[in-house]
Amino acid sequence: MKNSNLDKNAKWLLLIGIIFLFLFPFLLPIINKAGIGEFGVVGDAIGGITSPISQLIGSILLYLALKAQLSANEIIQNQIEKDNAKEQEQHDVEQIKTLYSSFQDTIKNFSYEFSNENSKQLLYGRRAIKCFLNDLEKMNVNIHNNEDVLMFDGVRELLSILKSADNLFLRIDSMSLQSQYITFYRNLLQHELLFNIFPYQDLDESLNLKTQVCSKCSEFHSYYPPIIFDKLKKLESKFVV
């Protein structure tokens, strides 16, 4: 309210000054010319005294105007930075959505032809992964020998999936710490790994069916080749507790 009255008074003074500026030449003829000379000396004295004051006031006003401009520029810059941060976060979220969708597709597209004495069945996704790893141990393959297990396309495909999960964790962690999406996507990725690839650890423990220690490497890696199990343990260290 106070600023509004001040602006109104300033506008009226400016308007009166402009009107007086245009009317002054027309008022000269009615001024007493005989006393102009005397008034001229007084005017010079007044002008000499008020000129430094008016210049000082002008400098102060200029300083205040520049200060206000700098404050306005700072507000605008802060808003631009906030908008850029929000836009960057949205870009990161869209990118993570795409990567997560691609990660899900790689799991769903994992295929394995399961066969028994009676029939053959082409499996996909989680069931294919579990059956492939379970059968791998029965194929007379030394699962502790990386060269042997890497001969199977399924092992290389699983390692590629786990590498994608690791890269996705890194991408999520590169987001701003203020982002609300970090925990959300970490939990999604954690669930995807536990449900589709990890051994049934919780189920095994609840039923007292925990895998015995491997006699060769002294690890509880079940029927998982150590080259895969080690990757799983590395990913597990990134899980949200």
Buried (B, 14 or more C-beta within 10 A) or exposed (E): EEEEEEEEEEEEEEEEEEEEEEEEEEEEEEEEEEEEEEEEEEEEEEEEEEEEEEEEEEEEEEEEEEEEEEEEEEEEEEEEEEEEEEEEBEEBBEEBEEBBEEBBEBBEEBBBEBEEEEEEEEBEBBBBBBBBBEBBBEEEBEBBEEEBBEEBEBBEBBBEBBEBBBEBBEBBEEBEEEBEBBEEBBEBBBEBBBEBBBBBBEEBEEEEEEBEEBEEEEBBBBBBBBBBBBBBEEBEEBBEE
